Amino acid sequence: MNTEHPHAAIARLAWEAVSVGDAGMLAEVCAEDLVWNASGRGKRSGVYHGQDAVFGFLAAIGDLAERFDSTLEDILVGSKYVSVLFHVSGLRGERKLDTDYILIFRIEESRIAEIWAVPRDQYAVDEFWS
């Protein structure tokens, strides 16, 4: 019997949508005025507002990296927030990336309203995208 918390199910659907490039499914689980907060000081860091900006940010990852693989590790659920723990490895020219990340989703009205993306090694991420 699967008794997954509804917020975990939302996070899992979002993860699967990004993994297969299904913008339609991602749009269903995200608020139209979605906000993405990318930590760091590199070119890709900053705050992205709205589904178009966030989905464009995510799509560019595949366009800018020769390889960018992520593996879901765990989903932690609270009453208002969901944390998605995952590992990333990437290749971009001579640059390599190998670090853990946490995504923090703020859930409102059964949709993802805001996301904070925080890597374990911010310096490595900034260098990878520079």
Buried (B, 14 or more C-beta within 10 A) or exposed (E): EEEEBEBBBBBBBBBBBBEEEEBEBBBEBBBEEBBBBBBBEBEBBBEBEBBEBBBEBBEEBEEBBEEBEBEBEEBBBEEEBBBBBBBBEBBBEEBEBEBBBBBBBBBEEEBBBBBBBBBEBBEBBBBBBE
